[in-house]
Amino acid sequence: MAVRRLLLVITLVAACLPAVASSAAAAPDATVVVNAKAGLATVPDTAIGVNHAIWDGQLGTNAVNDLLGDAGVRMMRYPGGSYGDIYHWKDHTAPGGYVAPNTDFDTFMAGVRRANAQPIIIANYGTGTPQEAADWVRYANVTKGYGVKYWEIGNELYGNGHYGANWEADNHPDKSPAGYARETVAFAQAMKAADPTIKVGAVLTTPANWPDAIVGPGDAASWNQTVLSIAGPHVDFVIVHWYPGGSTTEQVLASTDQLTDMMYLLRQQITRYGGPNADRLGIAMTEVNSNYGRNTQPGALFAAEAYTSLLENGVFNVDWWNVHNGPDKASTVGGQPDFNDFGLLSSGGCLADGVCQPPLNTPFAPYHALKMLSLFARPGDQLIRAGSGDPAIRAHAARRPNGDLAVMLLNSDENNARTVAIDYAGYTPSAAAPTVHTFTNGATEVVTSTDGTATSQTLPPFSLTTLVLRPSGTPHLPATPGQPTGSTTDRTATISWPAVPGVVKYEVHRQVGTTSEQWGETSGTSFTAGNLNPGTRYTVNVLARDAAGGLSWASPPLTVTTGSPAESTCRIRLSTVTDWSSGYVGGIDITNTGPNALADWTLTFTWPTSRQQVGSGWNATWTQTGSTVTVTGNARIEPNGTVGVGYVGNYSGPNIPPTVFTLNGTLCHTTS
């Protein structure tokens, strides 16, 4: 009896004790940081797009356009990739290709309107004329009143044979980038004469993707440099496409890590070659798709990550290729059937071995990813920095004008759930349960619940999750500062921005990963930061604070890069002899601008990315440790003398040139 009473007491006491063991087991696998002070781009109403094609007999059906509308698709591209360069809209023909019934322009526009979207149209450059394109603009916007705003001049014209590969129709005798650029100017002028309000886009190549940086026979420069130099002042945006490689989930997701550098390099090209006020030129990614698990969860995770990363970097439109395409080969990915089909929706087709797709118009996993994106980031929302220390967890966040905050979390671990703690900077969520949208592996829809809290979530294996949070209280915030501008030296950055009425001071914050470093504050509208590192990229935001202590949203971001010293005892000039889009032959001229001869010398520099390396070098001894390159020579350099060295550089991503060189420990002035 005494023993039984003792056991009863122990049981009752244990029931009253804190669940120490349970709390330890629930320790988070990772911490996600959301930083509302680190503002990125604002989501445009053209963000989420798809490609329609005139060979697709489902293009104009209510079922398809209702599905696209339900997924939040707000941009539709027509008439379908390379078909854009053989399609004649007046008689709805595409010589050499198949045109499905009920896919004409008016039918397409009816579907666009039904889905509450807007169109982006490929004007036929390859086999068409400026007059044909102008007539299309006039018909669309004057005769029919469709208000078609965005028009591309052709599709992937660098594939017209000029660089050796020939898949794009082009009847022009001059197939060089200069020929395309000159004709693009003629197209733009004719089309804007029909409707001056339209936006016209020119075709560019994606940095680090063929034929980027290649100089073709008879050309003075690469495709992008040539097209921007000639057509840049006459167009309003540029078009790029991206089909990254990868044969695993990890590899296709890792490819998206290049997007920030890719867009940075493209923006540098636009600024350098696009003519006056080149920053007005927008960037549209009008074709994108994955290389692995196209119809299953890897494709969905890639779509969510690629769209969001591109939008964070200021791309105004991203279009999935495409709505329907057809099966290629059957496999099992993550336990689910995959058909290597580029389409968002099933074509209902069968393969030669008798394996068939699900019924026509059944959504594949990437369709649900687009729906998740529309739940996560709406037009007018400001994307902000978010991230995780766990490579299997990716995080993004968006701040809404009504004060709500959305956080999108990707768990790429196929087999294991992940419990995450979520920390917030510059935002305090309410204690109310969040709205939680989840798309799991093999699911047929996005499920909504109120599971978890604002600060703790368990992510299912191989899943997409979006939390929508309410703010704690309803503080009155000052207006957000407008787009900052900036200039740099080698060690300073001066930031300026438009004044905000009623503000007592402004804070300037630098983004450091998912955290912010406050550079300083001022009551004026300009700030100079000093003691910076030469040749370094800095992304900053300006926040406004009022007399009551309210802190505004972060301004749009500004990225500036410090340079090299204006004066030094050495000068470096970089040159490229030839480039093949994954490597190049480069040269470095080292000039001694000091008073003393250099008998022995050591030049050092660091690659801007981990994807660059020296393959070989000559006229000196070349070594590389990590990302740092050391070039050692014994050729005497007299005062005002120059020595040239050369190398083969390899790269597997955007090839951003180094800008900081030291010669015998002295920082040199760099030119190119």
C-alpha positions as CSV (number, residue, x, y, z in Angstrom):
1,M,0.0,0.0,0.0
2,A,2.8,2.4,0.9
3,V,4.5,1.7,-2.4
4,R,1.3,2.3,-4.3
5,R,0.8,5.7,-2.5
6,L,4.4,6.6,-3.3
7,L,3.9,5.9,-7.0
8,L,0.7,7.9,-7.0
9,V,2.5,10.9,-5.4
10,I,5.3,10.6,-7.9
11,T,2.8,10.5,-10.8
12,L,1.0,13.6,-9.6
13,V,4.1,15.5,-9.0
14,A,5.4,14.6,-12.5
15,A,2.2,15.8,-14.0
16,C,2.7,19.2,-12.5
17,L,6.3,19.6,-13.5
18,P,7.3,21.6,-16.7
19,A,7.8,19.4,-19.7
20,V,11.6,19.8,-19.8
21,A,12.2,16.8,-21.9
22,S,9.5,17.7,-24.4
23,S,10.8,21.3,-24.7
24,A,14.3,20.0,-25.4
25,A,12.9,17.7,-28.1
26,A,11.1,20.6,-29.7
27,A,14.3,22.7,-30.1
28,P,14.2,24.2,-33.6
29,D,16.3,22.7,-36.4
30,A,16.9,26.2,-37.9
31,T,16.3,29.9,-37.3
32,V,14.8,32.1,-40.0
33,V,15.5,35.8,-39.8
34,V,13.1,38.3,-41.3
35,N,14.4,41.9,-41.6
36,A,11.9,44.5,-42.4
37,K,14.6,47.2,-42.4
38,A,16.2,45.6,-45.4
39,G,13.9,46.5,-48.2
40,L,14.1,45.0,-51.7
41,A,11.9,45.6,-54.8
42,T,8.2,46.3,-54.7
43,V,6.0,43.6,-56.4
44,P,4.6,44.9,-59.7
45,D,1.2,43.9,-61.2
46,T,3.1,42.1,-64.0
47,A,5.1,39.8,-61.7
48,I,3.6,36.4,-62.2
49,G,3.4,35.3,-65.8
50,V,3.1,32.3,-68.1
51,N,3.6,31.6,-71.8
52,H,0.7,30.7,-74.1
53,A,1.4,29.1,-77.5
54,I,-0.7,29.0,-80.7
55,W,0.0,25.3,-81.1
56,D,-2.0,24.7,-77.9
57,G,-5.6,24.1,-78.6
58,Q,-6.5,24.8,-75.0
59,L,-5.2,28.4,-75.2
60,G,-8.6,30.1,-75.4
61,T,-10.7,27.8,-73.2
62,N,-12.5,29.0,-70.2
63,A,-11.2,26.1,-68.1
64,V,-7.5,27.0,-68.7
65,N,-7.9,30.7,-68.2
66,D,-9.9,30.2,-65.1
67,L,-7.1,28.0,-63.7
68,L,-4.5,30.6,-64.5
69,G,-6.7,33.3,-63.0
70,D,-7.1,31.3,-59.8
71,A,-3.3,30.8,-59.6
72,G,-2.8,34.6,-59.6
73,V,-1.3,34.7,-63.1
74,R,-1.3,38.4,-64.2
75,M,0.8,38.3,-67.4
76,M,0.4,36.1,-70.4
77,R,2.9,36.0,-73.3
78,Y,1.8,35.3,-76.9
79,P,2.1,33.7,-79.5
80,G,4.7,31.3,-78.0
81,G,8.5,31.5,-78.0
82,S,10.1,31.0,-81.4
83,Y,6.7,30.9,-83.0
84,G,6.8,34.7,-82.4
85,D,9.2,35.0,-85.3
86,I,7.1,33.0,-87.8
87,Y,3.6,34.1,-86.7
88,H,1.5,36.5,-88.9
89,W,-1.3,37.9,-86.8
90,K,-3.5,39.2,-89.6
91,D,-4.2,35.8,-91.2
92,H,-3.3,33.8,-88.1
93,T,-0.6,31.7,-89.8
94,A,2.8,30.4,-88.9
95,P,4.5,29.0,-92.0
96,G,6.5,26.0,-91.0
97,G,4.7,25.5,-87.7
98,Y,1.4,24.2,-86.5
99,V,-1.4,26.6,-85.5
100,A,-4.2,25.1,-83.4
101,P,-7.9,26.1,-84.0
102,N,-9.2,28.9,-81.8
103,T,-5.8,30.4,-80.9
104,D,-6.0,33.7,-82.8
105,F,-5.1,37.0,-81.1
106,D,-8.7,38.0,-80.3
107,T,-9.3,34.6,-78.6
108,F,-6.1,35.0,-76.7
109,M,-7.2,38.4,-75.5
110,A,-10.6,37.1,-74.4
111,G,-8.7,34.6,-72.2
112,V,-6.4,37.3,-70.8
113,R,-9.4,39.4,-69.8
114,R,-11.2,36.4,-68.3
115,A,-8.1,35.7,-66.1
116,N,-7.8,39.4,-65.1
117,A,-4.3,39.4,-66.6
118,Q,-2.5,41.5,-69.2
119,P,-0.6,40.4,-72.3
120,I,3.0,40.7,-73.4
121,I,3.2,40.2,-77.2
122,I,6.1,39.0,-79.4
123,A,6.1,41.1,-82.6
124,N,7.3,39.1,-85.5
125,Y,10.9,40.2,-86.2
126,G,12.2,37.1,-87.9
127,T,9.8,36.9,-90.9
128,G,7.8,40.1,-90.3
129,T,8.2,43.8,-90.8
130,P,7.9,47.0,-88.8
131,Q,4.7,47.8,-90.6
132,E,3.2,44.5,-89.8
133,A,4.0,45.1,-86.1
134,A,2.7,48.6,-86.2
135,D,-0.6,47.4,-87.7
136,W,-0.9,44.9,-84.9
137,V,-0.4,47.6,-82.3
138,R,-3.0,49.8,-84.0
139,Y,-5.5,46.9,-84.2
140,A,-5.0,45.9,-80.6
141,N,-5.1,49.3,-79.0
142,V,-6.9,51.7,-81.4
143,T,-9.4,49.4,-83.2
144,K,-10.1,47.0,-80.3
145,G,-9.1,49.0,-77.3
146,Y,-7.3,46.1,-75.7
147,G,-4.6,48.4,-74.2
148,V,-1.7,46.0,-74.8
149,K,1.2,47.7,-73.1
150,Y,4.2,45.4,-73.5
151,W,5.6,44.3,-76.9
152,E,8.8,42.3,-77.5
153,I,10.8,42.6,-80.8
154,G,11.3,39.0,-81.7
155,N,12.4,36.0,-79.6
156,E,16.0,34.7,-79.0
157,L,17.3,36.3,-82.2
158,Y,20.9,35.5,-81.1
159,G,19.9,31.9,-82.2
160,N,19.6,33.0,-85.9
161,G,22.8,31.3,-86.9
162,H,25.1,34.3,-86.4
163,Y,26.9,32.5,-83.6
164,G,26.7,29.0,-85.2
165,A,23.4,27.7,-83.7
166,N,20.3,28.2,-85.8
167,W,16.9,27.7,-84.3
168,E,15.3,31.1,-84.7
169,A,13.7,32.2,-88.0
170,D,15.4,35.4,-89.3
171,N,15.0,36.4,-92.9
172,H,17.1,39.5,-92.6
173,P,20.3,39.5,-94.6
174,D,22.2,41.1,-91.7
175,K,21.9,38.6,-88.8
176,S,24.5,40.4,-86.6
177,P,23.6,42.0,-83.3
178,A,24.0,45.4,-85.0
179,G,21.5,44.3,-87.7
180,Y,19.0,43.3,-85.1
181,A,19.5,46.5,-83.1
182,R,19.0,48.8,-86.1
183,E,15.9,46.9,-87.1
184,T,14.6,47.0,-83.5
185,V,14.9,50.8,-83.7
186,A,12.8,50.8,-86.8
187,F,10.2,48.5,-85.2
188,A,10.0,50.6,-82.1
189,Q,9.5,53.8,-84.1
190,A,6.8,52.4,-86.3
191,M,4.9,50.7,-83.4
192,K,5.1,53.9,-81.2
193,A,3.8,55.9,-84.0
194,A,0.7,53.7,-83.9
195,D,0.4,54.1,-80.0
196,P,3.0,56.2,-78.2
197,T,2.0,54.7,-74.8
198,I,3.3,51.2,-75.4
199,K,6.5,49.7,-74.0
200,V,8.9,48.1,-76.4
201,G,11.4,45.4,-75.4
202,A,14.7,44.2,-77.0
203,V,16.2,40.8,-76.8
204,L,19.4,40.3,-74.7
205,T,21.3,37.3,-73.6
206,T,21.4,36.2,-70.0
207,P,24.8,36.8,-68.3
208,A,26.9,33.5,-68.2
209,N,24.5,31.9,-70.6
210,W,25.4,31.3,-74.3
211,P,26.1,33.4,-76.3
212,D,26.8,36.1,-73.6
213,A,30.1,37.9,-74.0
214,I,30.9,36.1,-77.3
215,V,32.0,38.4,-80.1
216,G,30.8,37.0,-83.4
217,P,32.6,37.1,-86.7
218,G,32.7,40.7,-88.0
219,D,31.3,42.1,-84.8
220,A,32.9,44.8,-82.7
221,A,31.4,43.7,-79.5
222,S,29.1,41.1,-77.8
223,W,25.3,40.9,-78.5
224,N,24.3,42.8,-75.3
225,Q,26.8,45.6,-75.7
226,T,25.9,46.1,-79.4
227,V,22.1,45.9,-79.0
228,L,22.1,48.2,-75.9
229,S,24.4,50.8,-77.6
230,I,22.2,51.1,-80.7
231,A,18.7,50.2,-79.5
232,G,18.9,51.1,-75.8
233,P,17.7,54.8,-76.2
234,H,14.7,53.6,-78.3
235,V,13.3,50.8,-76.2
236,D,11.8,50.6,-72.7
237,F,12.8,47.2,-71.4
238,V,15.0,44.2,-72.2
239,I,14.1,40.5,-72.4
240,V,16.2,37.5,-71.1
241,H,15.5,33.8,-70.8
242,W,16.9,31.3,-68.4
243,Y,16.9,27.5,-68.4
244,P,19.5,26.5,-65.7
245,G,21.0,23.0,-65.5
246,G,20.9,20.6,-62.6
247,S,19.9,16.9,-62.1
248,T,18.9,17.1,-58.5
249,T,16.7,19.2,-56.3
250,E,19.8,20.7,-54.6
251,Q,21.4,21.6,-57.9
252,V,18.4,23.3,-59.5
253,L,17.8,25.3,-56.3
254,A,21.5,26.2,-56.1
255,S,21.3,27.6,-59.6
256,T,19.0,30.4,-58.2
257,D,21.8,31.6,-56.0
258,Q,23.4,33.1,-59.1
259,L,20.4,35.3,-59.8
260,T,21.6,38.3,-57.7
261,D,24.9,38.4,-59.5
262,M,23.3,37.7,-62.8
263,M,20.9,40.7,-62.5
264,Y,23.6,42.9,-61.1
265,L,25.9,42.2,-64.1
266,L,23.0,42.7,-66.5
267,R,22.1,46.0,-64.9
268,Q,25.7,47.1,-65.1
269,Q,25.6,46.3,-68.9
270,I,22.4,48.3,-69.2
271,T,23.9,51.3,-67.3
272,R,27.1,51.2,-69.3
273,Y,25.8,50.8,-72.8
274,G,22.1,51.7,-72.7
275,G,22.5,55.4,-73.4
276,P,21.1,58.4,-71.4
277,N,18.9,57.5,-68.4
278,A,19.5,53.8,-69.0
279,D,18.2,52.9,-65.5
280,R,14.7,53.4,-66.9
281,L,15.1,50.2,-68.8
282,G,13.2,47.4,-67.1
283,I,14.1,43.7,-67.2
284,A,11.7,40.9,-68.0
285,M,12.5,37.2,-67.7
286,T,9.9,36.0,-70.3
287,E,11.0,32.3,-70.3
288,V,12.1,30.2,-67.3
289,N,11.8,26.6,-66.4
290,S,13.6,23.9,-64.3
291,N,15.8,21.1,-65.6
292,Y,14.7,18.5,-63.0
293,G,11.4,17.4,-61.6
294,R,9.5,19.7,-64.0
295,N,6.1,18.3,-63.0
296,T,6.8,17.4,-59.4
297,Q,8.0,19.1,-56.2
298,P,11.5,20.0,-57.3
299,G,9.9,22.1,-60.1
300,A,7.5,23.7,-57.7
301,L,10.4,24.6,-55.3
302,F,12.4,26.0,-58.2
303,A,9.5,28.0,-59.5
304,A,8.9,29.6,-56.1
305,E,12.6,30.3,-55.5
306,A,13.3,31.6,-59.0
307,Y,10.3,33.9,-59.3
308,T,10.8,35.4,-55.9
309,S,14.6,35.8,-56.3
310,L,14.1,37.5,-59.7
311,L,11.4,39.8,-58.3
312,E,13.6,40.7,-55.3
313,N,16.3,41.8,-57.8
314,G,13.9,44.2,-59.6
315,V,12.8,42.0,-62.6
316,F,9.3,43.3,-63.4
317,N,7.9,40.1,-65.1
318,V,8.7,36.4,-64.9
319,D,6.9,34.0,-67.3
320,W,7.0,30.2,-66.9
321,W,7.5,28.2,-70.1
322,N,4.7,27.2,-70.7
323,V,1.0,26.4,-70.1
324,H,0.9,23.1,-72.1
325,N,3.8,21.3,-73.7
326,G,3.4,17.5,-73.6
327,P,5.2,14.5,-72.1
328,D,8.8,13.7,-72.9
329,K,9.8,10.8,-70.6
330,A,8.3,9.2,-67.5
331,S,10.1,8.9,-64.2
332,T,9.5,9.0,-60.5
333,V,10.7,12.0,-58.5
334,G,10.1,12.3,-54.8
335,G,7.7,9.4,-55.1
336,Q,5.6,11.1,-57.6
337,P,5.2,10.6,-61.4
338,D,7.1,13.1,-63.5
339,F,6.9,13.4,-67.3
340,N,9.6,16.0,-68.0
341,D,6.8,18.2,-69.4
342,F,7.5,21.9,-69.6
343,G,3.8,22.7,-69.1
344,L,2.1,23.9,-66.0
345,L,-1.0,21.8,-66.9
346,S,-1.2,18.3,-68.2
347,S,-1.7,17.8,-71.9
348,G,-3.2,14.4,-71.1
349,G,-0.8,12.7,-73.5
350,C,0.7,9.2,-73.5
351,L,4.3,8.0,-74.2
352,A,5.3,5.3,-76.6
353,D,5.6,2.8,-73.7
354,G,2.0,3.4,-72.8
355,V,2.6,5.5,-69.7
356,C,0.0,8.3,-69.7
357,Q,-0.3,11.7,-68.0
358,P,-3.2,12.6,-65.7
359,P,-6.3,14.0,-67.4
360,L,-6.1,17.1,-69.6
361,N,-5.5,20.3,-67.6
362,T,-4.6,18.6,-64.4
363,P,-2.2,21.1,-62.6
364,F,1.3,20.0,-62.1
365,A,3.3,21.0,-59.0
366,P,4.7,24.2,-60.4
367,Y,1.2,25.5,-61.0
368,H,0.6,25.3,-57.3
369,A,3.9,27.1,-56.7
370,L,2.6,30.0,-58.7
371,K,-0.6,30.0,-56.7
372,M,1.5,30.0,-53.5
373,L,3.4,33.0,-54.9
374,S,0.2,34.9,-55.5
375,L,-0.8,34.2,-51.8
376,F,2.7,35.3,-50.7
377,A,3.5,38.5,-52.6
378,R,0.7,40.7,-54.0
379,P,1.1,43.8,-56.3
380,G,2.3,46.7,-54.1
381,D,3.9,44.5,-51.5
382,Q,7.5,45.3,-50.6
383,L,9.8,42.3,-50.6
384,I,12.3,42.3,-47.7
385,R,15.3,40.3,-46.6
386,A,14.8,36.9,-45.1
387,G,17.0,33.9,-44.8
388,S,18.0,30.8,-42.9
389,G,21.2,29.2,-41.6
390,D,20.0,25.8,-42.8
391,P,20.8,25.1,-46.5
392,A,17.6,23.0,-46.7
393,I,15.5,25.9,-45.7
394,R,15.0,29.0,-47.9
395,A,13.0,32.0,-46.7
396,H,11.5,35.1,-48.3
397,A,9.3,37.8,-46.9
398,A,7.0,40.6,-48.1
399,R,5.5,43.5,-46.2
400,R,2.0,44.6,-47.2
401,P,0.6,48.2,-47.3
402,N,-2.0,47.3,-44.6
403,G,0.8,46.3,-42.2
404,D,0.5,42.6,-42.7
405,L,3.7,40.5,-43.3
406,A,4.0,37.3,-45.4
407,V,6.8,34.9,-45.0
408,M,7.4,32.1,-47.5
409,L,9.4,29.1,-46.4
410,L,10.8,26.3,-48.6
411,N,11.9,22.9,-47.1
412,S,13.9,21.1,-49.8
413,D,14.5,18.0,-47.6
414,E,12.6,15.3,-49.3
415,N,12.4,13.0,-46.2
416,N,12.4,15.2,-43.1
417,A,10.2,17.9,-41.5
418,R,12.1,20.9,-40.2
419,T,11.1,22.9,-37.2
420,V,12.0,26.6,-37.5
421,A,12.2,29.5,-35.1
422,I,11.4,32.8,-36.8
423,D,13.0,36.1,-35.6
424,Y,11.9,39.5,-36.8
425,A,13.8,42.8,-37.1
426,G,11.8,46.0,-37.6
427,Y,8.5,44.2,-37.3
428,T,6.4,42.9,-34.3
429,P,3.8,40.4,-35.2
430,S,0.6,40.1,-33.2
431,A,0.0,37.2,-30.9
432,A,-2.9,36.0,-33.0
433,A,-2.4,32.8,-34.9
434,P,-1.1,33.3,-38.4
435,T,-2.8,32.2,-41.6
436,V,-0.7,29.3,-42.9
437,H,-0.8,28.2,-46.5
438,T,1.0,24.9,-47.2
439,F,1.7,22.9,-50.4
440,T,3.2,19.4,-49.7
441,N,4.8,16.8,-51.9
442,G,2.1,15.0,-54.0
443,A,-0.7,17.4,-52.9
444,T,-3.3,18.5,-55.4
445,E,-4.0,21.9,-53.8
446,V,-2.7,24.5,-51.4
447,V,-4.1,23.9,-47.9
448,T,-4.9,26.7,-45.5
449,S,-4.8,26.5,-41.7
450,T,-3.8,28.4,-38.5
451,D,-1.2,25.9,-37.4
452,G,1.9,27.0,-35.4
453,T,2.7,30.6,-34.4
454,A,4.4,33.6,-35.9
455,T,7.7,32.6,-34.3
456,S,7.6,28.8,-34.7
457,Q,6.6,26.6,-37.5
458,T,7.1,22.9,-38.5
459,L,7.6,22.6,-42.2
460,P,6.6,19.3,-43.8
461,P,9.2,17.5,-45.9
462,F,9.5,18.8,-49.5
463,S,7.1,21.6,-48.9
464,L,6.2,25.3,-49.5
465,T,4.7,27.2,-46.6
466,T,3.5,30.8,-46.4
467,L,2.6,32.6,-43.2
468,V,0.5,35.7,-43.2
469,L,0.8,37.8,-40.0
470,R,-0.9,40.8,-38.6
471,P,1.1,43.5,-36.9
472,S,1.1,44.1,-33.2
473,G,-0.9,47.4,-32.9
474,T,-1.6,49.8,-35.7
475,P,1.2,52.4,-35.5
476,H,1.1,55.4,-37.8
477,L,4.3,55.3,-39.8
478,P,5.9,58.1,-41.8
479,A,5.9,57.9,-45.5
480,T,8.6,55.8,-47.1
481,P,11.5,57.6,-48.7
482,G,11.8,57.4,-52.5
483,Q,14.4,55.7,-54.6
484,P,17.9,56.8,-53.4
485,T,20.7,57.6,-55.7
486,G,24.4,57.4,-55.0
487,S,28.0,58.0,-56.1
488,T,31.2,56.4,-54.8
489,T,35.0,56.8,-54.6
490,D,37.3,53.9,-53.6
491,R,36.4,54.3,-49.9
492,T,33.2,56.5,-49.7
493,A,29.6,56.3,-50.8
494,T,27.3,59.4,-50.9
495,I,23.6,58.5,-50.8
496,S,20.8,61.0,-51.6
497,W,17.0,60.7,-51.5
498,P,13.8,62.7,-51.9
499,A,12.6,64.5,-48.8
500,V,9.7,63.1,-46.8
501,P,7.3,65.7,-45.2
502,G,7.1,65.7,-41.4
503,V,10.3,63.6,-40.9
504,V,12.8,64.7,-38.2
505,K,15.6,62.4,-39.4
506,Y,16.6,59.7,-41.8
507,E,18.5,56.5,-41.1
508,V,20.8,54.9,-43.7
509,H,21.1,51.1,-43.3
510,R,23.4,48.7,-45.2
511,Q,22.1,45.2,-45.8
512,V,24.5,42.5,-44.5
513,G,22.8,39.2,-45.3
514,T,19.6,39.1,-43.4
515,T,20.7,41.8,-40.9
516,S,21.2,45.6,-41.2
517,E,24.1,47.8,-40.3
518,Q,23.2,51.4,-39.6
519,W,25.7,53.6,-41.3
520,G,24.4,56.7,-39.7
521,E,21.5,59.2,-39.5
522,T,20.9,62.8,-40.7
523,S,18.2,65.4,-40.7
524,G,19.1,66.2,-44.3
525,T,18.6,64.2,-47.5
526,S,22.1,63.2,-48.2
527,F,24.7,61.0,-46.3
528,T,28.3,60.1,-46.9
529,A,29.7,56.9,-45.5
530,G,33.4,56.6,-45.2
531,N,36.0,53.9,-44.4
532,L,34.5,51.5,-47.0
533,N,36.4,48.8,-48.7
534,P,37.5,49.4,-52.3
535,G,35.8,47.3,-55.0
536,T,33.0,46.3,-52.8
537,R,29.3,46.1,-53.5
538,Y,27.0,47.7,-50.9
539,T,23.2,47.6,-50.8
540,V,21.5,50.3,-48.7
541,N,18.1,51.5,-47.7
542,V,16.9,54.8,-46.2
543,L,14.3,54.9,-43.4
544,A,12.4,57.9,-42.2
545,R,11.7,58.6,-38.5
546,D,9.1,61.1,-37.3
547,A,8.9,63.1,-34.0
548,A,6.8,60.4,-32.3
549,G,9.5,57.8,-33.0
550,G,7.7,56.0,-35.8
551,L,10.0,54.4,-38.4
552,S,8.9,54.1,-42.0
553,W,9.2,51.2,-44.4
554,A,12.6,50.9,-46.0
555,S,13.1,52.8,-49.2
556,P,13.7,50.9,-52.4
557,P,17.2,49.5,-52.3
558,L,20.3,51.1,-53.9
559,T,23.3,49.1,-54.8
560,V,26.6,50.9,-55.2
561,T,30.1,49.6,-55.8
562,T,33.2,51.4,-54.6
563,G,36.0,51.6,-57.1
564,S,39.8,51.9,-57.0
565,P,41.9,54.9,-56.0
566,A,41.9,57.8,-58.4
567,E,45.6,58.2,-57.8
568,S,48.2,55.5,-57.1
569,T,51.8,54.5,-58.0
570,C,50.4,51.7,-60.2
571,R,47.7,51.3,-62.8
572,I,45.9,48.1,-64.0
573,R,44.1,47.7,-67.3
574,L,42.0,44.6,-67.9
575,S,41.2,43.3,-71.3
576,T,39.4,40.3,-72.8
577,V,40.8,38.7,-75.9
578,T,38.0,36.2,-76.5
579,D,35.1,34.7,-74.5
580,W,33.1,31.5,-74.9
581,S,30.5,32.0,-72.2
582,S,32.2,29.6,-69.7
583,G,35.7,30.9,-69.9
584,Y,37.8,33.5,-71.6
585,V,41.4,34.6,-72.4
586,G,42.1,37.8,-70.5
587,G,45.0,40.2,-70.2
588,I,46.3,42.5,-67.4
589,D,48.6,45.4,-68.2
590,I,50.5,46.5,-65.1
591,T,51.9,50.1,-65.3
592,N,54.4,51.5,-62.9
593,T,53.3,55.1,-62.3
594,G,55.7,55.5,-59.3
595,P,59.2,57.1,-59.3
596,N,61.1,53.8,-58.7
597,A,61.7,50.8,-60.9
598,L,60.2,47.5,-59.8
599,A,62.6,44.6,-60.2
600,D,60.4,41.9,-58.6
601,W,56.7,42.3,-58.1
602,T,53.6,40.6,-56.8
603,L,50.1,41.4,-58.0
604,T,47.1,40.1,-56.0
605,F,43.4,40.3,-56.6
606,T,40.2,38.5,-55.4
607,W,37.5,37.1,-57.7
608,P,34.1,38.7,-56.9
609,T,32.4,35.2,-56.8
610,S,33.4,31.7,-55.8
611,R,32.5,30.5,-59.3
612,Q,35.5,32.1,-61.0
613,Q,39.1,30.7,-61.2
614,V,42.3,31.0,-63.1
615,G,42.8,28.0,-65.4
616,S,46.3,28.9,-66.5
617,G,48.5,32.0,-66.9
618,W,51.6,33.2,-68.6
619,N,54.4,35.8,-68.5
620,A,54.4,35.4,-64.7
621,T,53.7,32.7,-62.0
622,W,50.0,32.3,-61.3
623,T,48.5,30.7,-58.1
624,Q,45.0,30.8,-56.6
625,T,44.0,30.1,-53.0
626,G,40.3,30.2,-52.4
627,S,39.2,33.2,-54.4
628,T,42.5,35.1,-54.1
629,V,44.9,35.1,-57.1
630,T,48.6,35.9,-56.7
631,V,50.7,36.8,-59.8
632,T,54.5,36.9,-59.3
633,G,56.9,38.3,-61.9
634,N,60.5,39.3,-62.2
635,A,60.3,41.3,-65.4
636,R,61.6,44.7,-64.4
637,I,59.0,47.5,-64.7
638,E,60.6,50.9,-65.1
639,P,58.8,54.2,-64.1
640,N,56.0,54.7,-66.6
641,G,56.7,51.3,-68.0
642,T,54.2,48.5,-68.5
643,V,54.3,44.7,-68.3
644,G,51.5,42.5,-69.7
645,V,50.5,39.2,-68.4
646,G,47.7,36.9,-69.6
647,Y,45.5,34.1,-68.3
648,V,42.6,31.8,-69.0
649,G,39.7,32.5,-66.7
650,N,37.0,29.9,-66.1
651,Y,33.5,30.7,-64.7
652,S,30.3,28.8,-64.1
653,G,28.1,31.8,-63.3
654,P,28.0,35.5,-63.9
655,N,31.6,36.6,-64.7
656,I,32.0,39.9,-62.8
657,P,35.5,41.2,-63.3
658,P,37.7,42.0,-60.3
659,T,38.2,45.7,-59.6
660,V,40.8,45.7,-56.8
661,F,44.4,44.9,-57.4
662,T,47.4,45.5,-55.2
663,L,51.0,45.6,-56.5
664,N,53.6,44.9,-53.8
665,G,50.9,45.8,-51.3
666,T,49.9,49.1,-52.9
667,L,46.3,49.5,-54.1
668,C,46.3,50.3,-57.8
669,H,44.1,52.4,-60.0
670,T,42.0,50.1,-62.3
671,T,40.7,50.7,-65.8
672,S,39.1,48.5,-68.4
